[in-house]
Amino acid sequence: MSSWTALDEFLTTDPMDVGCDRALEILHLYVDLLAAGEDVQGRYPGVTAHLAQCGPCNEDFQGLLAAVAADERPM
């Protein structure tokens, strides 16, 4: 892979990507639905697309998901 190809891939945005503001606005719902076994990719494809491309938002997502999983463990 050339450096130009890598740069093009980095700069390419999925047209379904909702962006950081919208993704973070509903991230808590996305995590709750995912934890409940719902089809979040089908329900919120733009958020799924965004989380696949945005490292900082994905880190927030992973943190919330870990918190929900920890909260659901029996004590």
C-alpha positions in Angstrom: 0.0 0.0 0.0 1.4 3.4 -1.0 1.4 6.3 1.4 -1.1 8.0 -1.0 -3.5 5.1 -0.7 -3.2 5.2 3.1 -3.8 8.9 3.1 -6.8 8.6 0.8 -8.3 5.9 3.1 -7.7 8.1 6.1 -9.4 11.1 4.5 -12.3 9.2 3.1 -15.5 9.5 5.1 -18.3 7.0 4.9 -21.3 8.9 3.5 -23.4 7.3 6.3 -21.1 8.7 9.0 -23.2 11.0 11.3 -20.2 12.8 12.7 -19.0 13.2 16.3 -21.7 15.5 17.6 -24.6 13.3 16.6 -22.8 10.1 17.5 -22.0 11.3 21.0 -25.5 12.7 21.4 -27.0 9.2 21.2 -24.0 7.1 22.2 -25.6 6.2 25.6 -28.7 4.8 23.8 -26.5 2.9 21.3 -24.6 1.3 24.1 -27.8 0.4 26.1 -29.4 -1.1 23.0 -26.2 -3.1 22.2 -26.0 -4.4 25.7 -29.7 -5.5 25.5 -28.9 -7.5 22.3 -30.6 -5.1 19.9 -29.4 -4.7 16.3 -27.7 -1.3 16.7 -26.0 -1.6 13.3 -29.4 -1.8 11.6 -31.0 0.8 13.8 -28.2 3.4 13.8 -26.0 2.6 10.8 -24.6 6.2 10.8 -23.3 5.8 14.4 -21.8 2.4 13.5 -20.1 3.9 10.5 -18.8 6.8 12.6 -17.4 4.5 15.4 -15.6 2.5 12.8 -13.7 5.6 11.6 -13.3 7.9 14.7 -10.8 6.7 17.2 -11.8 9.2 20.0 -15.5 8.4 19.7 -14.8 4.7 19.6 -12.8 5.0 22.8 -15.8 6.7 24.5 -18.0 3.9 23.1 -15.7 1.2 24.5 -15.6 2.9 27.9 -19.3 3.1 28.1 -19.7 -0.4 27.0 -17.2 -1.6 29.6 -19.1 0.4 32.3 -22.4 -1.1 31.3 -20.9 -4.6 31.2 -19.4 -4.1 34.7 -22.7 -2.8 36.0 -24.5 -5.9 34.8 -22.2 -8.3 36.5 -23.6 -9.9 39.7 -22.0 -8.8 42.9 
